[in-house]
Each structure stands twice: as structure tokens, then as C-alpha cells.
Amino acid sequence: MRLTRWSFDRKNRIRGYFDKFPNSTIYFRRIRRYYSVYTLDWNEEDPMVTMEDREEMQRLLNEEIGRLEAYKNRKSREHI
């Protein structure tokens, strides 16, 4: 999966677009120092989004905007 493009939305949100889901918009919200999937505008023409897909999308976006280290060190990671 690749992050094809992203843009800032309003109030600490980012819109992300991925090649695996070309017709869907994924919204990310900032949590402390990294961004996490908040909601998505899913299109039925795209495959279902799995938890693994969400993890990869979060990693790709945080890497793109320079917050990968904060994402890797998040508290929820300890429980996985």
C-alpha cells in the first residue's frame, strides 16, 4: 500500500488517500504527537478496511509527516 497524497483538513485533521483504497478518504486526527485513523469515508468500490490496513495507513502517514518515532512509541503499542 502507498500513500498517494494527503492534505490538512480543519482542526488537527489530515485527509489521506491510499492506492489500495482509491475511492475512499481516510481522516486522521492528532493524538499527542502522532496521527491516528479517526474516521473514513469508505466507497463500496474499494475493499474492506482491516485493522492491519489501518495500522499500515497510520505508519505511512506518520512517516510521511515526520512523526514516525512518536507513533512507534505510543502507549497503546505496549498492549499489542
Protein Blocks (a to p, Z undefined) as FASTA:
>chain_A
ZZfbdcddeehiacdddfklmmbccddddehjaccdfbdcddfkbccddfklmmmmmmmm
mmmnopmmmmmmpmklmmZZ
